[in-house]
Amino acid sequence: MAGDVLNLMDYLGIEKADLFGYSMGSAISCHLLVYHGERFSSAVLTGSGDRFFFESAGANVPDGMAAAMLAEDPSQITDPVGKTFRALADGIPGNDRQALAACSQHVREPIDRADFAHVGVPVLIVNGANDDVMGTADELVAAIPGAEQVVIPDADHLVVFDPRAKQPVLSFLEEQ
């Protein structure tokens, strides 16, 4: 998927861009920053955390995700994380739940902690204080030189939809 971003940028003639990623998009953004950082001016990562990179690097998103996406009756979903993502998927017209299930089952290529030290652009990480999907981003912030973190109180993994996340992102982008 990182290759898709680069191919689209090439197709559109965009040599360098600001990068914004949420959840899986944050993981893709991290890959792009580490391996193709010269293509980006700055990055905002939301719904990203240490659990994705450091506690279980290369592992799947929580196991209940694929089952939740494929469940015929969403009221039968018992995994709280899967239930949250299913509601999100159902709330966005045009989502392909089978594709989302396939993506959640794909093993991600781990990024070594030391490779984050090569990120040379400003990075803002915005997370919810109660993100039970990705956890905190403290180690990720420490691994990326100069990265800033904003934690939104009483917000969860769906922080990207929280209106309190907007101002820190806009302020960061204006600074760039």
C-alpha positions as CSV (number, residue, x, y, z in Angstrom):
1,M,0.0,0.0,0.0
2,A,3.0,2.3,0.5
3,G,3.9,1.7,-3.1
4,D,0.4,2.7,-4.1
5,V,0.9,6.1,-2.4
6,L,4.2,6.6,-4.2
7,N,2.7,5.5,-7.6
8,L,-0.2,7.9,-7.2
9,M,2.2,10.8,-6.3
10,D,4.3,10.0,-9.4
11,Y,1.2,9.8,-11.6
12,L,0.0,13.1,-10.3
13,G,3.5,14.7,-10.6
14,I,3.8,15.3,-6.9
15,E,7.5,15.2,-5.9
16,K,7.0,16.0,-2.3
17,A,3.9,16.2,0.0
18,D,2.7,16.4,3.6
19,L,1.6,13.1,4.8
20,F,-1.5,12.3,6.9
21,G,-2.3,8.8,8.2
22,Y,-4.9,7.3,10.5
23,S,-4.6,3.8,12.0
24,M,-3.5,1.5,9.1
25,G,-2.7,4.7,7.2
26,S,-0.3,5.7,10.1
27,A,1.4,2.4,9.6
28,I,1.7,3.0,5.9
29,S,2.9,6.5,6.6
30,C,5.6,5.2,9.0
31,H,6.8,2.9,6.3
32,L,6.9,5.8,3.8
33,L,8.8,8.0,6.2
34,V,11.4,5.4,7.0
35,Y,12.0,4.1,3.5
36,H,11.0,7.1,1.3
37,G,11.3,10.0,3.6
38,E,12.7,12.3,0.9
39,R,9.2,12.4,-0.7
40,F,7.6,14.1,2.3
41,S,7.8,17.5,4.0
42,S,6.0,16.5,7.2
43,A,3.7,13.9,8.7
44,V,0.7,13.7,10.9
45,L,0.0,10.2,12.4
46,T,-3.3,9.6,14.2
47,G,-4.5,6.4,15.8
48,S,-0.9,5.0,15.8
49,G,0.9,3.5,18.7
50,D,3.6,1.4,20.2
51,R,1.6,-1.8,20.1
52,F,1.6,-1.7,16.3
53,F,5.4,-1.2,16.1
54,F,7.0,-2.4,19.2
55,E,4.9,-4.9,21.3
56,S,3.9,-7.0,18.3
57,A,5.8,-5.7,15.3
58,G,4.8,-7.7,12.2
59,A,1.7,-9.0,13.9
60,N,-1.9,-8.7,12.7
61,V,-4.3,-6.1,13.9
62,P,-6.3,-7.6,16.8
63,D,-7.7,-11.0,15.8
64,G,-11.4,-10.1,16.1
65,M,-11.1,-7.5,13.3
66,A,-11.5,-9.9,10.3
67,A,-14.3,-11.8,12.0
68,A,-16.1,-8.6,12.8
69,M,-15.8,-7.4,9.2
70,L,-17.1,-10.7,7.8
71,A,-19.9,-11.2,10.4
72,E,-23.4,-11.3,8.8
73,D,-25.0,-9.9,11.9
74,P,-23.1,-7.2,13.7
75,S,-25.0,-7.7,16.9
76,Q,-23.3,-11.0,17.3
77,I,-19.8,-9.5,17.4
78,T,-18.3,-9.9,20.9
79,D,-14.8,-8.5,20.4
80,P,-15.0,-4.8,21.5
81,V,-12.3,-3.6,19.1
82,G,-13.9,-5.6,16.2
83,K,-17.3,-4.1,17.1
84,T,-15.9,-0.6,17.0
85,F,-14.3,-1.1,13.6
86,R,-17.3,-2.8,12.2
87,A,-19.5,0.2,13.2
88,L,-17.0,2.5,11.6
89,A,-16.9,0.4,8.4
90,D,-20.7,0.2,8.3
91,G,-21.0,4.0,8.8
92,I,-18.9,4.9,5.7
93,P,-20.6,4.3,2.4
94,G,-18.7,2.2,-0.1
95,N,-16.5,0.4,2.4
96,D,-15.6,-3.1,1.2
97,R,-15.7,-5.2,4.4
98,Q,-14.2,-8.2,2.7
99,A,-11.2,-6.1,1.7
100,L,-10.9,-4.6,5.2
101,A,-10.9,-8.2,6.6
102,A,-8.2,-9.2,4.2
103,C,-6.1,-6.2,5.1
104,S,-6.4,-7.0,8.8
105,Q,-5.2,-10.5,8.3
106,H,-2.1,-9.4,6.3
107,V,1.1,-9.7,8.3
108,R,2.9,-6.3,8.2
109,E,6.5,-5.9,7.5
110,P,8.1,-4.8,10.8
111,I,10.1,-1.6,11.0
112,D,13.1,-1.8,13.2
113,R,13.1,0.7,16.1
114,A,16.5,2.0,14.9
115,D,15.2,2.8,11.4
116,F,12.8,5.4,12.9
117,A,16.0,7.5,13.8
118,H,16.4,8.2,10.0
119,V,13.1,10.1,9.8
120,G,14.1,13.6,8.9
121,V,10.9,15.5,8.7
122,P,8.6,17.0,11.4
123,V,6.1,14.5,12.7
124,L,3.0,15.0,14.9
125,I,1.4,12.1,16.5
126,V,-2.2,12.6,17.7
127,N,-3.8,9.8,19.8
128,G,-6.7,9.3,22.1
129,A,-5.7,8.8,25.8
130,N,-8.0,5.7,25.8
131,D,-6.8,4.0,22.6
132,D,-7.2,0.3,23.4
133,V,-6.3,-0.7,19.9
134,M,-2.8,0.7,19.4
135,G,-2.0,1.8,22.9
136,T,0.2,4.8,23.7
137,A,2.7,6.2,21.2
138,D,5.4,7.1,23.7
139,E,8.1,4.8,22.3
140,L,7.2,5.8,18.8
141,V,7.6,9.5,19.6
142,A,10.9,8.8,21.3
143,A,12.1,6.8,18.3
144,I,11.4,9.6,15.7
145,P,13.8,12.5,16.1
146,G,11.9,15.7,17.1
147,A,8.4,14.0,16.9
148,E,5.7,15.8,18.9
149,Q,2.7,14.1,20.5
150,V,-0.7,15.4,21.4
151,V,-2.9,13.1,23.5
152,I,-6.6,13.9,23.5
153,P,-8.2,13.1,26.9
154,D,-11.2,10.8,27.0
155,A,-10.7,9.9,23.3
156,D,-10.1,6.4,21.9
157,H,-8.8,4.9,18.7
158,L,-11.3,6.9,16.7
159,V,-9.5,10.1,17.7
160,V,-9.4,11.2,14.0
161,F,-13.2,11.9,14.3
162,D,-12.8,13.9,17.6
163,P,-13.1,17.7,16.9
164,R,-10.4,18.3,19.5
165,A,-7.8,16.7,17.3
166,K,-8.4,19.3,14.5
167,Q,-6.7,22.3,16.0
168,P,-3.3,20.6,16.9
169,V,-3.1,19.2,13.4
170,L,-3.9,22.6,11.7
171,S,-1.4,24.4,14.0
172,F,1.3,21.8,13.2
173,L,0.7,22.1,9.4
174,E,0.7,25.9,9.6
175,E,4.1,25.8,11.3
176,Q,5.5,23.7,8.5
